[in-house]
Amino acid sequence: MATVPRTTNAKVPTLSSTKNVDLRMGHPRGSSMHNLPGRFGVYGGRYVPETLMAALDELEREYEKATRDKKFQVKLDELLRTYAGRPTPLTFAGRLTRKLGGAKIYLKREDLLHTGAHKINNCLGQALLVERMGKHRVIAETGAGQHGVATATVCALFGFECVVYMGTEDMRRQELNVFRMRLLGAEVRGVDSGSKTLKDAINEAMRDWVTNVRTTHYLLGSVLGAHPYPTMVRDFHRVIGREARAQILKAEGKLPAAVIACVGGGSNAIGAFYEFIKDKKVRLIGVEAGGRGYTLGEHAARFRGGSPGVLQGTYSYVLQDGAGQIATTHSVSAGLDYPSIGPEHASLRDSGRAEYVPASDAEALEATTLLARTEGIIPALESAHAVAEVMKRAPKMKKSDVVIVNISGRGDKDIGILRENLKID
Amino acid sequence: MPLTFYKKPALVVYVTCGDPDLVTTREIILAAIEAGADVIELGVPFSDPVADGPVIQRASERALKGGACLSQVLTLAAEVRQHSQSAGLIVFSYLNPILRLGVEKFCKVARHAGVDGVLLTDLPVEEASEYLEAMRANDLAPIFLAAPTSPDARLKKIAEASQGFVYVVSRTGVTGARQNLADDAKQLVRRLRRVTKLPIAVGFGISTPEQFAETGKFADAVVVGSAIVETIERNRGREAEAVAEFVGKFCSRQLQKA
């Protein structure tokens, strides 16, 4: 019998070695399910315990109905406008542009939304669905705490009971957001298993859901998990790219050469990318967490060290060892600290339509300082990864080129970590 | 075929392989069979067991710390098979370790090891056609879970895809002992009987001989999992002996009734 060794120092599977991985598994060949709307190429699908299948079917039906219901869209648009603060501006970053000396840089300001990040787009959309389904209890996971805060916020707004699962390591890193959630009336439950971060919070939220599925909606915060989540969450964030595309055409009279966004699960990135996918000349660049090195466990760059696998409901790139055990990850940014990536990103990468690059902890910290001091904007550490990429890329581009960087959230929540790391007191 | 349930209710015993180590797991399994277990579920430890409660989570962590992995579980299955021809052997796993090894390769090796069936917690029937082909080609029984939340139309699909038996999840929730068993299980077994002639095993939350007897009135087999794993956890150094005593309580009760 062939054995697969499992040691903590197992050889990291590289992308080239994944060519031998049996990609066929996970997309039923020749069956009627081959064209499941929940598949992006071979990725995606619905890999959950049987107990959850009926709830996912219900959610999918309700979501489909809602997308055909004009009243739903009107209600959501109004909430986005009057409550969340849409549209968000597209800010020309003049001093940053001059400093880098290349392409013209524009910032899509999701950091200016209520609750401080793009996450509220999805939370408002799902809250309206919860109301339609007649459920009253909402659970969520959170990494950086931004999704948890946005969930606690909509639960307060709609009058839902709210429980947020958060890794205890993340609770320590994002103390301020823990307090915000509690202030908003949510119960924050610390998760002490595994790496005590986002992945473990999702595990615990799934266990809650499997237990209370009849009364509870799982308000998943990224383009992850089982179908319909990756599609539904993407659709709720498409507004980012829709606005940005119209805004850049108005400001510059042309499309950008590139759109850059950070990618944890990938919700802000897919939201920023989606309206540009058809514009073949626009380069779509996702930035993963390069952490502190390229050994497995030291980063969250799924496309550098990962291979296809199933984690938490979906088939996508996963950081794992030779025996299929999920690897631990590291990033200075809790929101990017996750071993898998949204399945649509896996498909965009395989097709070559989008490219994905890493930025290290140190680069993200440097980018935070630079954006703060050139533009007076303190980005979330997640978004700082996208800024780090534009710092590398803009100087090599033509001055006539235009680049959009999605500033997915603001950095107030990171003040503690920034103080620890930047030593500028 | 070892998956036939000769007595009613048959006792299915779950163990997390590699907790505390693989040698001990083999002793535990052989002791459980000796004490009257009819089918053994060989739990493959996984880093992210979303369907499991705290007891099996802890066991998985311990097993992974010791370096246990799927291919070792298959080696263990072969060793158990050498010692016992009669017991049913089922691999109980999450999907990702199987994918990593390769579905076809896994099925071939499992068959060769003398495994009878496979249950994958996070593989619903809709996503299983590739897996089903490989399972059938290797004469392995695919066992699927039916949940209280599964509508009748899904139960039909689940029953059609299953071989050997259908595994009924007694209630919504993760694995782990419960004081009271919901009526969910009984109703679900009734609904399932309408669409299948396959035997039905009921699991999740059954930890006492009383619950075993109660469930055995309407199920063909009863699965005891977390209670076994907890017995192993609490009896460091005498795991096999403790499991044999524990299993004996279930089986002697059955004898008394007879």
Interface residues (C-beta under 8 A of the other chain):
Chain A: M1 A2 T3 V4 R6 T7 D22 R24 M25 G26 H27 P28 R29 G30 S31 M33 L36 G45 R46 Y47 V48 P49 E50 T51 L52 M53 A54 A55 S193 G194 K199 N203 M206 R207 V210 T211 N212 V213 R214 P308 G309 V310 L311 Q312 G313 V318 Q320 G322 A323 G324 Q325 I326
Chain B: F46 S47 D48 P49 V50 A51 D52 G53 Q57 E61 L64 G67 A68 C69 L70 S71 Q72 L74 T75 A78 Y94 L95 N96 P97 I98 L99 R100 L101 G102 V103 E104 K105 V109 H112 A113 T121 D122 L123 P124 E126 E127 A128 S129 E130 Y131 F144 L145 A146 A147 P148 T149 S150 P151 R154 I158 V169 T172 G173 V174
